[in-house]
Amino acid sequence: MLSVAPAPRHVAFDWGGVFTVGTFDGRSTQNVAERSGVPVERVRDSYFRHVRQLEVGAWTLPHFWTVMQSEAGLELPYTEFEAIYLGSIADHVPMYATLAALPEGVRVGLLSNNYPVVSDHLRHDPRFARFDALVFSNELGHKKPAPEAFAALEAAMERPAAQTAFVDDIQENIDAANAAGFHGILYHHEAHDAFERQLAAWLGGTESSDS
């Protein structure tokens, strides 16, 4: 009987909570509150009321800030806010090491609910050169867990969803990835070594797409 080599396998990742430590939104609103002297509850009330407009690309970051300034009484100029916003990214170093160590033949993607300016900042990060496909919700107009987001990821990967693992730290997004035909892997920072073994098993063909 002829032996048939398994189809090559690939991987795509979420960004926030996977390549970052903690919650970017929580950290950025805390930093804005501390710099401006406005109570963090007031900052977050405005931020979370409107952040979806950023995630689907309906608003620019300057417009978002103008609305927040008016609602929360924030007097910081936009340039200072942008610096605080980008400075609120806290890298999860072990995941960047995992990314750099992926075998050359593995195609690598990113599907992130993200924001204008932040997505541009990430795209210019030299470490992101390892990604073959970057899909940002603010550029697509759809955010996870919408099926359109996963359809866009499959198209950008140029590989069947069934050959691609999707790594995210939110169960709802994993469920949506599985429904779209991907092999979902739920990620936890405190279990990075276990994740690496799980990913290696998937890429090596020893972990079933049904597991």
FENCOR-V796668 format. One record per residue. N is the residue number from 1. SS is DSSP state (H for helix, E for strand, L for the rest). OMEGA is omega in degrees with one decimal (999 if undefined). Layout:
# FENCOR-V796668
n:N ss:SS omega:OMEGA
n:N ss:SS omega:OMEGA
This chain:
# FENCOR-V796668
n:1 ss:L omega:178.5
n:2 ss:L omega:173.6
n:3 ss:L omega:-177.8
n:4 ss:L omega:179.6
n:5 ss:L omega:178.7
n:6 ss:L omega:177.9
n:7 ss:L omega:178.1
n:8 ss:L omega:-178.0
n:9 ss:L omega:-172.3
n:10 ss:E omega:-176.2
n:11 ss:E omega:174.1
n:12 ss:E omega:-173.7
n:13 ss:E omega:159.5
n:14 ss:L omega:176.7
n:15 ss:L omega:-176.4
n:16 ss:L omega:-178.3
n:17 ss:L omega:177.0
n:18 ss:L omega:174.1
n:19 ss:L omega:173.6
n:20 ss:E omega:175.6
n:21 ss:L omega:177.9
n:22 ss:L omega:-174.8
n:23 ss:L omega:-179.5
n:24 ss:H omega:-178.0
n:25 ss:H omega:179.7
n:26 ss:H omega:-179.2
n:27 ss:H omega:-178.3
n:28 ss:H omega:178.8
n:29 ss:H omega:175.7
n:30 ss:H omega:-179.8
n:31 ss:H omega:177.6
n:32 ss:H omega:-179.9
n:33 ss:H omega:-178.9
n:34 ss:H omega:-179.2
n:35 ss:H omega:-174.1
n:36 ss:H omega:-176.6
n:37 ss:L omega:177.8
n:38 ss:L omega:179.3
n:39 ss:L omega:-175.6
n:40 ss:H omega:179.1
n:41 ss:H omega:179.9
n:42 ss:H omega:178.2
n:43 ss:H omega:-176.7
n:44 ss:H omega:178.2
n:45 ss:H omega:179.0
n:46 ss:H omega:-177.0
n:47 ss:H omega:-174.4
n:48 ss:H omega:175.0
n:49 ss:H omega:-171.8
n:50 ss:H omega:-171.8
n:51 ss:H omega:178.6
n:52 ss:H omega:178.6
n:53 ss:H omega:174.5
n:54 ss:H omega:-174.1
n:55 ss:H omega:179.2
n:56 ss:L omega:175.0
n:57 ss:L omega:-180.0
n:58 ss:L omega:179.4
n:59 ss:L omega:168.2
n:60 ss:L omega:177.7
n:61 ss:H omega:175.9
n:62 ss:H omega:179.4
n:63 ss:H omega:176.3
n:64 ss:H omega:-179.1
n:65 ss:H omega:177.7
n:66 ss:H omega:178.6
n:67 ss:H omega:179.3
n:68 ss:H omega:178.1
n:69 ss:H omega:-177.6
n:70 ss:H omega:-175.3
n:71 ss:H omega:-172.3
n:72 ss:H omega:-179.8
n:73 ss:L omega:-178.4
n:74 ss:L omega:-175.0
n:75 ss:L omega:178.4
n:76 ss:L omega:173.1
n:77 ss:L omega:-177.2
n:78 ss:H omega:-176.9
n:79 ss:H omega:178.5
n:80 ss:H omega:176.6
n:81 ss:H omega:-178.8
n:82 ss:H omega:179.1
n:83 ss:H omega:177.4
n:84 ss:H omega:-177.0
n:85 ss:H omega:-179.7
n:86 ss:H omega:179.0
n:87 ss:H omega:180.0
n:88 ss:L omega:176.6
n:89 ss:L omega:178.1
n:90 ss:L omega:-175.6
n:91 ss:E omega:170.8
n:92 ss:L omega:-169.8
n:93 ss:H omega:-179.3
n:94 ss:H omega:-179.1
n:95 ss:H omega:175.5
n:96 ss:H omega:175.7
n:97 ss:H omega:176.3
n:98 ss:H omega:179.0
n:99 ss:H omega:-177.4
n:100 ss:H omega:-175.9
n:101 ss:H omega:-178.8
n:102 ss:L omega:-179.4
n:103 ss:L omega:-175.1
n:104 ss:L omega:-176.7
n:105 ss:L omega:-179.4
n:106 ss:L omega:176.1
n:107 ss:L omega:-171.6
n:108 ss:E omega:-179.5
n:109 ss:E omega:176.1
n:110 ss:E omega:172.1
n:111 ss:E omega:-172.2
n:112 ss:E omega:165.9
n:113 ss:L omega:-169.0
n:114 ss:L omega:-168.9
n:115 ss:L omega:172.2
n:116 ss:L omega:-177.4
n:117 ss:L omega:177.8
n:118 ss:H omega:179.8
n:119 ss:H omega:176.4
n:120 ss:H omega:178.4
n:121 ss:H omega:179.7
n:122 ss:H omega:-177.8
n:123 ss:H omega:-179.3
n:124 ss:L omega:176.1
n:125 ss:L omega:-177.7
n:126 ss:H omega:-179.8
n:127 ss:H omega:-179.0
n:128 ss:H omega:176.1
n:129 ss:H omega:178.8
n:130 ss:H omega:179.9
n:131 ss:L omega:174.5
n:132 ss:L omega:-176.5
n:133 ss:E omega:177.8
n:134 ss:E omega:178.3
n:135 ss:E omega:179.6
n:136 ss:E omega:-176.7
n:137 ss:H omega:-177.3
n:138 ss:H omega:176.9
n:139 ss:H omega:-178.6
n:140 ss:H omega:-175.4
n:141 ss:L omega:176.9
n:142 ss:L omega:179.4
n:143 ss:L omega:173.3
n:144 ss:L omega:9.5
n:145 ss:L omega:-177.6
n:146 ss:L omega:178.3
n:147 ss:H omega:-179.9
n:148 ss:H omega:179.9
n:149 ss:H omega:-179.0
n:150 ss:H omega:174.0
n:151 ss:H omega:178.3
n:152 ss:H omega:177.1
n:153 ss:H omega:179.9
n:154 ss:H omega:179.1
n:155 ss:H omega:-178.4
n:156 ss:H omega:178.7
n:157 ss:H omega:-177.5
n:158 ss:L omega:177.0
n:159 ss:L omega:177.8
n:160 ss:L omega:178.0
n:161 ss:H omega:-177.7
n:162 ss:H omega:178.6
n:163 ss:H omega:-173.7
n:164 ss:E omega:170.6
n:165 ss:E omega:174.9
n:166 ss:E omega:-174.0
n:167 ss:E omega:-179.0
n:168 ss:E omega:-179.6
n:169 ss:L omega:-178.3
n:170 ss:L omega:-175.2
n:171 ss:H omega:-179.9
n:172 ss:H omega:179.6
n:173 ss:H omega:175.2
n:174 ss:H omega:178.4
n:175 ss:H omega:179.8
n:176 ss:H omega:178.0
n:177 ss:H omega:178.0
n:178 ss:H omega:179.0
n:179 ss:H omega:179.3
n:180 ss:L omega:176.1
n:181 ss:L omega:176.9
n:182 ss:L omega:173.6
n:183 ss:E omega:-174.9
n:184 ss:E omega:174.8
n:185 ss:E omega:179.3
n:186 ss:E omega:-173.5
n:187 ss:L omega:173.2
n:188 ss:L omega:-179.5
n:189 ss:H omega:-173.6
n:190 ss:H omega:-179.7
n:191 ss:H omega:-175.4
n:192 ss:H omega:-179.7
n:193 ss:H omega:177.5
n:194 ss:H omega:177.1
n:195 ss:H omega:-179.4
n:196 ss:H omega:177.4
n:197 ss:H omega:179.7
n:198 ss:H omega:179.2
n:199 ss:H omega:178.8
n:200 ss:H omega:177.8
n:201 ss:H omega:177.8
n:202 ss:H omega:-177.6
n:203 ss:H omega:178.9
n:204 ss:L omega:176.9
n:205 ss:L omega:-179.0
n:206 ss:L omega:175.4
n:207 ss:L omega:-176.9
n:208 ss:L omega:175.4
n:209 ss:L omega:179.2
n:210 ss:L omega:-175.2
n:211 ss:L omega:999
